[in-house]
Amino acid sequence: MLVQSKNSFKTKENIKIGSKEYTIFNQQKISHPNLKKLPISLRVLLENLLRHEDGVHVTKEDIDSLLSLSKESLSREISFFPARVLMQDFTGVPAVVDLAAMRDAMKSLGGDPTKINPLVPVDLVIDHSVMVDSFAKPTSFDENVKMEFERNHERYVFLKWGQSAFRNFKVVPPGTGICHQVNLEYLGKTVWHAKGHHGEYAFPDTLVGTDSHTTMINGLSVLGWGVGGIEAEAVMLGQPLSMLIPEVIGFRLEGKLHEGATATDLVLTVTQMLRKKGVVGKFVEFYGPGLKGLSLADRATIANMAPEYGATCGFFPVDEETMKYLKLSGRDAETLAIVETYAKATGMWRSEDEEHFAFQDTLKLNLSEVVPSLAGPKRPQDRVLLADAKHDFQKQLVAGFQVTEENASKEASAHTVEGESYKVGHGDVVIAAITSCTNTSNPSVMIGAGLVAKKAVERGLKVKPWVKTSLAPGSQVVTDYLEKSGVQKYLDYLGFNLVGYGCTTCIGNSGPLPLPIANAVEKGNLVVASVLSGNRNFEGRINPSVKANYLASPMLVVAHAIAGSMLVDISKDSLGEDENGQAVYLKDIWPSNQEIQEAVNQAVEVRQFQTRYGNVFEGTEDWKKIKTTSSQTYTWDESTYIKNPPYFHGMGKTPTALKGIHGARVLAILGDSITTDHISPAGSIKKDSPAGKYLMSKGVQPNDFNSYGSRRGNDEVMVRGTFANIRIKNEMLSGIEGGMTKYVPTGETMAIYDAAMMYHDSRTPLVVVAGKEYGTGSSRDWAAKGTNLLGVKAVIAESFERIHRSNLIGMGVLPLQFIGGMDRKSIGLDGSETFDIQGIETMKPQEELTVTITRSDGAKENIKARSRIDTIVELDYYKNGGILPYVLRKLM
């Protein structure tokens, strides 16, 4: 670790903790009237600036600006140096592919390829590759793991090469857990310590991750958030993360949760409140007396959902609960001593001062107002009270899914399932999944789900036969405490057998529905549902056959699996009958808060964490058997998984001058809330899609397609899947869903990829036009990479999600924002126009550019659009064609 601080504020000092001495930058030594008003999350940023003040990346003026707490400071660009980087394999594989390609490019430009190495610690957790093929049987875990290794052998060979080729790079092998839960339970330290040139330094643990739910670690008082893979690579290579000083919104919690309400109900309430408030690009910091009643796991559940409520992060300061969790999860005595001593010495420890913090704005919630809820059927912020869920689904069937009123019941829509004695119809729950880091990190809702299962089994209830059930915990520790509490056998009895340790249903790895059920759904064009304990339920994400998707607590997932339909009001209707013919209701199988807490206290132990994480990087025998090359540059074998990307082809040692965009055609016109799920390739690969046809041309059979996520290391597959989501609607076409567009020169309707290649052949640049909140959702670098490789030079939207805007710039694509209330509809765009964008050559950050629109009849119209290249550093990236060429040239 290299620290070069001018120490203008004289904050550098030594502190003794145990037998060791640590150098720290103690902001408490700053004599400034605003110091006590700084929210804790801003104090973490302040320490980062103090430690890295070098007069170049970080200046005294940057620090003064942060301390000023002025409105003007919010437009100031600062450099943030995270302590480490976290990756999952879907986003991590392309990042390692890019690093390997950079080594090749460095070599071809005459440089030293071994200069390309992570300069900060990087942990990659393989957690996104397991799919729920086998379910509801004792052998499901072993069968799914076997298929995972068979499908992903080429990727795993590559990652194992990276582990040995790159310094500062560790891989947590498959079958360990979800990256965010491994981060929470093991990797995160709250206060980091590392050797520098002048001894040992202690400083706040900070990170960026290639998954938007990196924010979960904010529950452990670790400041971090999701970035695109390309930004993460720049951080790995020693570049600071450029950001504007954030607004901090204070969220005051009071009271405590009442009987029957769960942490999941709380987070869905918080998500709805904050999304309504509007916190995109802002920090949210939680404070108030209500924190005392929230466990660390509850806090992590709230922090996890920051992308869903739109914030950069949802931060919880260090307090006694932090220490309690660090101890419970097996952190060593040295770490515990460093965290407590450092936090109290530097003003990072939570105190009564929080009531006087200078938040830009505040919200308040009394926890006693939280009631059982779900969110859906399409967005995580669309909370529905459990008591209203049946009525809301009926309304959504007609208004949202366009089902006629006379056909909006199960009876009217029921289709017989081939070979079975039952029928499926609208509203049937066909997937019930206890999955995702959001909730599987929380013992109270996991053991709660087990207790619901126990009581249900004891009353003779079963899961409906059309429901695909699965349990995918976020870590092996969950299995330990479910077994110890005695509830796993009841979950197994209901079909919630272990299917794997990883992110499954939440990211589209739900696996196929049983074929007879899938056929009945397709034949009847049925609106069937999934209920999952995850954080994402966007259209087309969970399963291609499932249109309605609901987020819920693990406890409600079990209940809905038993009810089997969203058209059953489980808050008051019977779930079934016991052996005596007596109706059984949700209240009969719902455990009390005291029951849950007693079971948690009895079942969760320190030694479970110590045992499971004692050899976390070794992996299973299957992982150990994988053989790979020891070369410092990768041998790019013929592979449909891993391919040398084209980003550096023809690159010179210096960038070419910026040019305007002339004669650009429209590739797609899109509406509001277009997510990175709509843009980025995700989920299954269809046989008749451009990506499917490509794979078959390479000899890959449809059974071996695997998912887009698993093939993120191959640009040929991924570019063909960009904008190919089955639910995306291109307004250039009427009544058509899916990744299609009109090729304007001939008027033909074709796949977006095919049209883009035809425009490429005629050297025609492309633009995408969109509405509000373009790019919300996961921090997927392929949403930007694919856009670039399709030939899109600019995206013109009403507003952008923070991460995707940054990623577009990182790939050399210009984000432009409509201004003055203008949008695609007010100026009557239909896709037949051409666009000229002027002023790029001399552009400054956030400058207004002139866009000339030429209609099909030759009429011209000039409008203004604001460049959303917000900072000087982002402009440098854009001038270089993206972050990677910028870093490569800098290292040259």
N, C-alpha and C positions, 0 to 999 in steps of 0.2 A: 504493500500500500504506500502510495506517494502522497505526502501532504506538503504543500507549498503555500503557507499562509503568511500574508504580510502582517497579520495580527494587529491591524490598525486600532482595534478596540481593546487591546490588551486583555484578551479573555483566555489566553493559553495558560494553563497551569497543570501541576501534577497533583494527583490524588492517590492515596494509598487505600487499596481494598484487599483485605487479608494480608498476605505476605508480598503482594505485587504492587508496583507503582505504575499508574497509567497517566498518559498525557490526555487532557481533555480541553475543550474550548467551552468555557463556562459563561454562558450569557448573563448569568446573575451578576457578573462583574461590570456589566454595561450600565452606565448611569444615564437612564433615559426614562422620561415620564410615562412612555407607552409600554414599557417592558411588561408590567403586571397586567396590562390589558390584552396582551397577545394571547389568542387561543393556543392551546398546546400544539396543535398541528402546525401552526405557523412557527412556533418555537423550534420544531424539528427542522423546518426549512431554514430558519435563522442560523441554527448550529451548522447546517450544511454549508451555508454561505461563509460563515466565519472560518470554518476549517479549510475552505478552498479559495479564500480571497487571494488572488494572484495578480490583480490589476488588469487581467486580460479577460478571462472567462467570468471572474467575479471581482467586482470593484467595490470600493467603500461606498460609492453612491448606491449600488444595489442594496447594500445592507441598510443604509439610511432610508431608502425608499420603503423597504419592508417594515422598518420600525415606525415609519410615519403614519401608517394606518390610514392614509389619505385615499380619496377616490382616484386621484391621479396615479397613485402607485399601481393600481390594478391594470394599467396599460403598459407597465414596465416588464420587459423581458428579463428573466433571470436564468441562470444555469444551475441545474440540479444534478448532483453526482450521486446516484444510488449506490448503496454498499454492495448490492448483488443483483443477480437476475434469476428469475424462475421461469421455467418453460414446461409445457406439456408436449407430448410427442407430435400431435397434429401440427402445432405451430412450431415446435422445436426442430422437426426434421427439415423443413425448408430453410430454417435459419442456419442449421449446420450445413445444408447443401450450399447455401450462399457463402458461408465461410470457406468451404472447400473450393468453391468456384473462385473466390477472391484469392486463394493461394495460387490457383492456376493462373489467374490474371496477373498477379504480382510477378510470378515467374516469367510470363510472356513479356511483361514490360521491363524485365531486367532487374527486378527487385528480389528481395529475400522472402520466400513464401512463409518461412517460420515466424516472420513478423506478425502474421495474422494469427492471433491468439486472444482469447478472453483475458482482459486485464483486471477484471473483477470476478469473484466467484460466481459460477453458473451451475445451477442444478436443473437437470432435465428429468422429469418424472414421466415414465411411460404409463399413461393412464387412459388414453382415449381410444385404444385399439381393440378392446374386448367388446364383442357384440353378444346380444342375448339371442343366440340361436337355440340353445337348449335351455329349458326352463321347467320349473315345477317338478323336479325330481332330484334325488340325492346326488346323482352323478353330473348335474348341470355344470357345476364349477369346473370339474376336470375336463369335460367335453368342450366347454367354451375356451378354456385356456389352450387346449390342444389345437383347436381351429385358429385361435389367435396367433400362435407361433407359426402354424403352417402358412397362413395368409400373409404374415408380416415378416417373414424370414429375411427378405432382402433389406427391408428398412432396419431391422434389428442388427444385421451385419454392419450396416452403415453407421448406426449410432454407436455400436461397440468400437468401430474404428475411430470415431470422433472422440470417444472416451480416452483412448490411448494416444491419439495424435495431438490433441489440444491440451495445453496446460490450463489449470483452473476450471476444468469442466468435468462434472460428475453426472453419472446417469443412475437414477433409481429404477431398477428393472421392473418389468411387467409383474402384475399380481401383488403389488405392495399397497397401492391406494391412489386416491385422487390427489393431484399435486397440491391443491389448496389445503387439504386436510393433513397431508404429510408436512406441508409448510407450517401449519398451525401446531401440529403435535410434535414436530421434531426440528425442522430446519430453522424456524424463526427464533430469534434470541431476545427480542425487545431492545436490548442494548448490545451492539456488536463490539468486538474488540479484535484488533489485528496489529501485526508488527509493521512499523514504519522505519524510516532511515534512522530515527532517533528514539528507538524503544517502542513500547506497546501503547497503542491509542485505544481509547474507549469513546464510543459515539452512538447515536441512535441507529438502530437497525432500520434500514430503508431498502426498498427494492422496486423494480419494475418487473412485470411478468408478461408473457406472450398470451395470456388468457385474461379476459376482462374481469374475471372473478378473483383475480389476484387480490382484490380489495378485501377479501375475507380476513386477511392477516391484520387489518386495521383493528379488528376486535382484540388483538393481542398488543395493541399500541405500537404496531410497526407500520410506518407510513409507506404505502405502496399502492400501485394501481396498474391496470393493464395498458400495454402499449402494443403497437404493431410489431411483428417480428423484425421488421427492418429497423425500427427505432431501438429495439432491444439489442440488435446486433451492433448498432453504433455505441450504445452504452457499454456493451461487452468489450468493445475495442477502444474504450477510454474516452469516448466523447460524452460531454454532458448532455442531459436532456434539457432542451430549451423549452421554457414555459413562461406564461405570464403569472405574476403574483396573483394567487387565487382569492376570490371572495370566500369567506368562511361563513356558512349558515349554521347558527346554533340550534340544536334540536333538544329542547328541555323535556326530560321524562320525569313524570311524577307518579306516585301511587304504586300499585303492584297488580299483576295479572290476577283476575278472579278465577274461581274454580271452573275448569273446562276449557279455558283459553290456553293456547300453546304459543311457543316462540314463533312458529310459522304464521299463526294468525296475526301476531304482532308485526312481523316483517312485511306481510302483505298490506297491513294498515299503514305502516310507515312508507312503504313504496308508493301507495296511492296518494298519500299526503304530499310527499316530496315531488312526485311527478306533476301533481297539480300546481305546486308552488313554482316549479321551474328552477332546477338546480344544475342544469347542464354546464359542465366546465367548472363547477364550484366544489369546494370542500364542504362536507357536512361534519360537524363535531357534536357528539352527544354528551350531554351533561345533565345535572340535576339530581335530586334525591332518588328518583326512580332507578338510577343505575345500581343502587345498593341491592335491589332485588333481582338483578339480572346476572345470571351466571356468565362466565367467559364464553361458554358455548352459545348462549343466547345472543351475546354481543357479536360473536363471529357470524351468526346467522343473519343478523341485521347488516353487518359490514359486507357480507358476501353479495347482497343484492344492490349494491351501489350502482352497477350498470343499469339495473332495471329502474331505479328511481332517477337515473340520469347524472348522478354526481361523479366527480373524479374519484372520491373516496368518502367513506363514512367512518370517522375516526373516534376511537375510545381511548382516553388517557390512561396512564399507568396508575393502578391503585392496588389495594389489598387483594382484590379478586384476581388481578393479573398475576400477582405473586403466588396465590393459591393454585392457579392453573399451571403455572410454570413448574411448581413443585409436584403436582399431581401427575403431570405428563413426563416426569422423569428427568427434567433438566438438572444438570449437576450443580453442586454447591457453589462453585465459582461463578457460574452464570447467575444464580439467584442473588449472590452477594453484589455482583456488579450492577445488576438491574436496579436493586433497591437503593444502593448507595448513590449510584450515578443519578437516578431520577430525582431523588430528594435533594441532592447537592446542586442540580442545575435547573430546578424549577419545572421539571417535566412531570412531577408527581401530582396527581389530582388533588386539588384543595378547594377551600371555600372561595378562593379568588375567581373561580369560574363564573360566579354570578355577576362579575364585573367585566367579563371579557368583551372586547369590542367586536362583536359579530356584526356582519353587514345586515343580517336580518335573523329573525328567530321564529321557530315554531314550537308548539307545546302539545304534548299528549299525556293524558292521564291513563296509565296502563289499565286501570279498571274498566275503561271504555272499550277495550279490545274484546271482540266476540269471534266465535268460530267462523272462518271464511275460506273461500277458494279464490282463485284468480283465473279468468279466462273468458271466452274460449280461445282467444287469439293473442292476448298481450298480458304480460305479468302485472301491469299496473291497473288492469280492469278487475278490481276486487268485487266479489259477490258474496253477500252474507250467506252462510250455509242454509239458513231458513228460506232464502230467496232463490236458491240455486235452481230448483226445478222450474219455477216460473220464468226465471231469466233465460234458461236454456230453451224453453218453449218459445219465448219471444225471439231469441237469436235464430232459432230454426227458420222462422218465417222471414224476419227482417234481415238477418245477416246471411243465412245460408240459402235463402230463396226457395224454401220448401213451402208448398201450398198448405193452407190451414187444414184442409180436409185430410192431408197426408202426413200431418205433423205429430202423429202418435205412433207408438211401437206397433200397435195392432194393425193400423192402416198400412204401415210400411214393412211389416215383418216378412222376411224371406227365410225359407227353410235352408238350414245348413246341410249340405250334402253328407250323407252317411251318419247324421245325428238326429236326435229326436227333438231338437229345439230349433227355434227360429231367432234371428237377430233383426233388429229394426232401428229406426232413428233413436239416438240417445243411449244406446247400449254402450257400456264401458267395456272395451275390448283389450285395453292395456291398463294395468294397475301396477305401477312401478315405484318401489322405495329405492330412490336413486339420488345421486348428485351430492356434491359437497355442501350445498346449502343446509341440508337437514341431517345428513348422515354423520356430520361432525358433532351432533348434539345428542348426548346420551338420554336426555329427558324425553325427546320425541321418539327416539329409536326404541328405548325400553317401553315407552308408552304404547308404541305400535305393537310390541310383543305382548303387552298386557291386554290390549284390545283383542288380539288373536287368541290369547289364552281364554278369556271370558267367552269369546264367540264359540270356540271349540267346545268348551264346557257346557254351553247351551245348545250344542248340536248344529250350529250354523256351518255352512260351507260357502266357498266362492262359486259364483255362477260359472257354468262350464265354458262360456264363450270368452272369459276373461284371461288374458295372458298376464300372469303374475311374475314378478321378479324382485329380488333383493340384491342390490349392488352397493355394499357399504363403501365408505370413503377410506377406510383403513382396516387392517387386520385386527386392530384393537377392538373394533365394534363387534366382530365375531366373538372375541374373548368375553366381552361383558354380556352379550346376548346369551351365550352359553352359560356363563356363571349365574346369571339371573334366572335361568331355567325357562326362558320364553322362546328360544330358537325353535324348539320342537313343535311349538304351536304354530309359529310362522311357517315351518316346513309343512305341517299338516294342511294348512290353507293354500299351499303352493308358493309361498314366498321363500323358496330355497335360495341359497347363495348361488348367484350366477357369475360373479367375478368381483374383483376389487378395481373399480374404475368408473369413469363417467360414461354411462351407457345410454339409457333412454333420453336423458336430458339433451344429448347432442345428436340424436338421430340414430344411435346404435341400439335401437329397440329390437332389432332383428325382424324378420318377416312374421306376419300373423300366420297362424295355421292356414293352409291353403283353402280348405272349405269355407272358413270364415271370411278370408280375403275375397274369395269368389262371390260369396253372398253379398258382401258390402259393395263390391264393384257392380254386380248385376242389378242390385236395387238402388244404386247411386245413394247409399245410405250415409247420413251424417252420424257417425259413431264417435265415441269419445275415448280419450285417455285421461287418467288421473295419476299424476306423478308428484313426487316430493322434490322436484327440481326448481330451477330458476328461469327456465325458458320454455315458452309454449307458442312460439311464432308459427305462422302457417307453414305447412310443409316440412316442419322440422322433426317432429316426433316419429311419424311413420307416414308413408305416402297414402295409405288407406284411411288415415284418421284425420278428420277435418277439425274436430272440436277437442281442445286440449286444456286441461285444468291443472293448476298448481295447487297443492294442498299439503298438509302435514302428513307424515308417514301414518299417523293414526287414522286420518280420514281416508288415506289410500286404501287401507285394510277395509274400512267400513264400506267404501264404494265398490270394492271388489266383491263383497258379500251382497250388496244391493244389486249390483250388476247393471245399473242404468241411471243416467242423469234425470230420467223422468220419474224416479222415486225420490220423494222428499225425505231424506234420511233423518232430518231433524225431528220428524214427527211420525212418519210412516213406519210400519213394521219392516224389519230387515229379513224376517223369516219366522219359522215356528220351531220350538224345541220339540223334544221327543214326546212331550205330553200335549202337543197341539197348541201350546200357549205362544202368543205373539211375542217376539223379542225385538226390543227397540234399542236405538243407539245408546240411550241413557243406561240400559241394562248392562252393556259391555264396556262402558267408558270408565277407566280408572280415575280415582281421585288424585289430585295433585300430591297429596301425602303418600299415597301408594307408590306413585312414580318416583318421588324423591327418596323414599326408603329403599326402593329397588336399586336406584342409581347409587346411593351411598354404599349399599352392600356389594354391588357388582363391579364398580369401576375402581381399579387399583393401579398404583404406581408401577408395579412390576410388569403389568401388561404392556405398558409403553416401553419400558426398559428392555423387555424380552424381544418385542417385535421390531424395535429400531436398533437393536444391538449390532446387527449385521446387514443393515438396510441396503448397502450398495453391492452385496454379493449376488443376490438373485437365486433363482431356482436352478436345478440341474439342467433344465432346458436352456436357460440363459448362459450358464457356464460352458455348455457344449458348443456354443456359436463360435466359429472361427472367422478371423478377419485379418486383413493385411496390416503390417506395421509401418507402411510408407507414410511420409509426411504430407504427400499429396495423394488424393484419392484416385484409385483406378476405376474409371467410369465404365463398368461393364454394361453390356446391353441389358437394360432393366426397364420395366414399365412402372417401377416405383421410384427409382432414383435416377435423375438425369442432370447433366451439367446445364444450368440455365443460360439463356442468351443475353443476360443483362450487361455483360462486359464486352460483347462482340464489337469489334471496331473501335473500342475506346482508346483515346489518346491520353497522353500524360497531362494535357491541359484541356479544360472544357471549351466548346465552341460558343460563340456569342448567341444570346437569346434572340429568338425570332417571333414575329407575330404568327397567328394561326389564320390561314386563309382558305376559303372554300370548303369549310368543314361541313360534313353531313351529320344528320341526327341518327344515332344508332338506336336510341330508345327515349321515349318520354314516359316518365314514371311519376306516381302520385306521392302522397305524404307517407311518412314513416316507413320508407323503404329501408329494410334492415340489411345487415351484412349477410344474413341468412338468404335473403333474396339475391344478393349480388354474388357472394362467394360460393363456390362449389361445396356442397355439403350433403350428407346422407348417401342414399344408394345411387348407383349409376344405372340408368335405363339402357336397355339393349339397343333401342333405336335412336338414342341421343348421339350427338357428335362424339362425345367421349367414349360411349359404348362402341360405336363403329370403329373408332381409332384402336381401342383395345383389341377388338376382334381382328383388325388388320394385322395386329402384332401376335396373333395366335392365342389370345386370352379368351377363354370361354366365359359366358355370362355368369356361371356359378362361381367363377374365380375373380369377378370384377372387384370384390371388396367394396369399400366406400371411398368417396372422394377424399375424406379426411386422411385415410391411410395412404393415398397417392399424392399427397401434397408435395412430395419431392420430385414430381414429374410435371414440368410446365406444360407439356403437350396435352396431358389429361386435364389439367386444371384450367387452362385457357378455354378449352372446349366446354367446360362446365360453368364458366362465368356468366352470370345473368340467366342461368338455365333452370332456376327454381320452378317447380311445377305450379306454384301459386302466383308467380309474378305477372303483373298485368301491364303490358306496353300500350299506352294510350294511342299509339300510331295504328293499332289494330282494334277492331271492335269485336267483343264477345269471345276473345281468345285468351286463355291462360297459358302460362309457360314461357320459356325463353325464346320467343319468336319476335320477328320484326318485319318491316316492309323494306325491301331493297329498292329505294326510290327510283333509280335510273330505269328499272324495268317494271316496277310496281309489284314484283313477286313477294309473296310471304314465305319466309324461310327462317331457319334457326339463326339466332343472333351471331353465333360464331361464323356460320357460312357467309352471312352478309358482310361481317367485318373483314373476312379474308378477301372477298371480292373488292371491297373498298381499298384494302391494302394493295391489291394487285394494280389498282388504278391510281395509287399514291394519294388517296383521298383521306385527309384527317377526319376524325370523328369527335362528336360531342355527345354527352348524355345530359338530358334536361330532367329536373325532378322538383318535387314539392318540398314540404317542411321535413325537418329531422332526417335528412338523408344520411344513411349509414349507421343508424342506431343498432345496438346489439353487440355481439362479441367482437373483440379486437382482432379481426381476421386480416392478416396481411394479404391473403390471396384476393380479397375483395378489391384491393388496390393493384396488386400485381397483375391479376387477370384483366382489369380495366386497362392497364398500360399495354399489355401484350395484345389486346384486341385493337389497339391503335387509337384509343380515346385520348385526346390531348387536353380536354377540359370537361369538367362537370359543372353545370350551371344549376343551382338549387336555391330554394328559399332559405334554408338553413341546413347546417351540417352537424352531425355528431362529432365530438371532439377527436376521438381516436381515428376515425376514418378520414376526417379532413387531413389530419397529420400524415396518415399513411399514403394518401393520394400524393401529397407533396413529396413524401419519401420515395415515391416511384416516378416522380417527374411529371405528374398529372396536375394541371392547374384547377383548383377549386374556386369557382366564382359564385357570388351570392347576389340574387336579385335585390334591388333596393327600391325604396319609395313605394312599398306596397305592391310592386309589380310581381307577376308570376306568369307561369306558362299559359294559364287560361286567359288572363287579362289581355295578353298580347296575341292570343289566338293562334298558338303554335299547333301544327298538325303533323310535323315531321318532314314535310316536303321542302322546308327552307334550307338555305345554306347560311353559314355563320363566318364572319370575319372578326377576329378579336385583336384590337390594336392597342399599342402602348406597352406591350410585354417587354419590348427591348430595353426600356428605361424604367421599368416598374419598381416601385418602392412597396414595402409592406403595407397591406390594407388599402392600397390605392384603388381609386375608381378607374375602370378601364372602359373604353368604348366598344360595344358589340354591335356590328352592323348585320342586320337580318335581311336576307334577300328572299322574297317570296317566290313561289313557283311562276307567278306572272311577271316577275322582274322588278316588282315594287320593293323599295328599300326602306328600312326603318332603323334608326340608331337608338340604342338604349345604353344606360350605364349599369355596370355590374361591379361589385367590389371584389377585389382579389382577397381571398381568405388565406393568402400567405401572410401570416400575422407578424412574423419576426424576421430580423436580419439573418439569423441562423437558418431559418426555413427558406429564405430567399437564396442563400448560398447552396443549400441542398438542391433547390430547383434549378439553379444555374448549372449545376454539375450533372443534372439528369437524375438526381435522387441521392439518398443518403449513402448508399454503398459506393458509388463512384467517388463521392466527396471524401469518404474516409480512406478509400484506396489511394486516391491522389495525395491525400495528406500524409499517409504512411510512406509514400514514395519519397 
